């Protein structure tokens, strides 16, 4: 039986609470809605780590940051870590990436045979946090609230230019795959940078949300003193004291964010249209790396375990999977084994390298009993944070912070911390026992500090004298494109046409 083609559509910083069962009814996202209608929709899917590089390394490997060593946006993604691209490539797949994956280090492929674009973010160690300097802001790359005060309309931005290119190359690749020059099954990962801030959108998408009823957060901004310690650190890392955020800033930021979901929807629609017109069949997986708080509680961006930051959309359309909504909590680290399961790869060769679980049993009616784990050890933190999501509960812990326990059914906005409530002592103790079995927080902290210290030495050294960048340079073989004198014109015209002879 031939192996199925796989199309992965990944977006950046898309809040999963907006996708309770596919895109919310008020979002202008017709293509994603049609995809949702034929997908298994995982309504409670969580990132492994609410930041780009660690979340994406975990997504690809099926391992948490404490295992990958990708703790932050400047931690090296080691080349010896097996990813879904490696597993599928071993099984005979052509693996290709168009777009962002925020690889840091000299390996810029991680199992992809082909990469069509460069990345949008740097590949070196320059964005390394430093636990030795608690509270220090690295102003030239840390988030600040300028993304909120500067929200609005533009016809071109750095990010739009990037995603326009990502979509163009993805469509071009699908046309090329349809030509049939390579008889292997394919896995194409298309990874956009929107709706990641800055919150700036093209006017025609902006105009779709003029009368939107969701431009104000459900939970308004709180006083700084009313936030938990980690949220306060995030505020400080985002330089909140130097910005005066108005209600209009909030509404404009959310409007632009929603507009960029519609921008992405159009891009995804174009890609799916090419897939359809070239008569190619593929499993389709849609996912985000992490979410965005969008002003809830006064928080923006990600970097915490609250629902807006940690919960992501995850949908799979595949033959044999009945479209439905699955409410059991799942993780982006489950994607790697799930893709391999769908592709018919021997799970005996995959499971030693992942702590994720295939989602196929869940999609076929099984229940999940294990907890979903999350970690965060990047900017704004001063010691690693961990979280467990199981059933209706979410538990968080950090060596320097009070524990948190939330009942998400009764308290979806996570406003009532039950960790000190005697009525929930048994539940809390159960999570403490499981967390202690999973993590040695003292060791985790030491590993992060050692990694940061090493990278600061190496980065400073490599910036002296001649500099050889790790940023990926896409290869285009100009002598093998279009028409060249070593080619037979008749063969070129016939082979590059799809369909042929019609």
Buried (B, 14 or more C-beta within 10 A) or exposed (E): EEBBBBBBBBBBBBBBBBBBEBBBEEBBBEBBBBBBEBBBBBBBBBBBBBBBBBBBBBBBBBBBBBBBBBBBBBBBBBEEBBBBBBBBBBBEBBBBBBBBBBBBBEBBBBBBBBBBBBBBBBBBBBBBBBBEEEEBBBEEBBBBBBBBBBBBBBEEBEBBEBBBBBBBBBBEBBBBBBBEEEEBBBBBBBBBBBBBBBBBBBEEBBEBBEEBEBBEBEBEBBEEEEBBEBBBBBBBBBBBEEBEBEEEBBBBBBBBBBBBBBBBBBBBBBBBEBBEEBEBEBBBBBBBBBBBBBBBBBBBBBBBBBBBBBBBBBBBBBEEBEBEBBEBBBBBBBBBBBBBBBBEBEBEEBBEBBBBBBBBEBBEEEEBEEBBBBBBBBBBBBBBBBBBBBBBBBBBBBEBBEBBBBBBEEBEBBEEBBBEEEEBEEBBEBBBEBBEEBBEBEEBBEBBBEBBBEBBEBBEEBEEEEEEEBEBEEEEEEEEEEEEEEBEEEEEEEBBEBEEEE
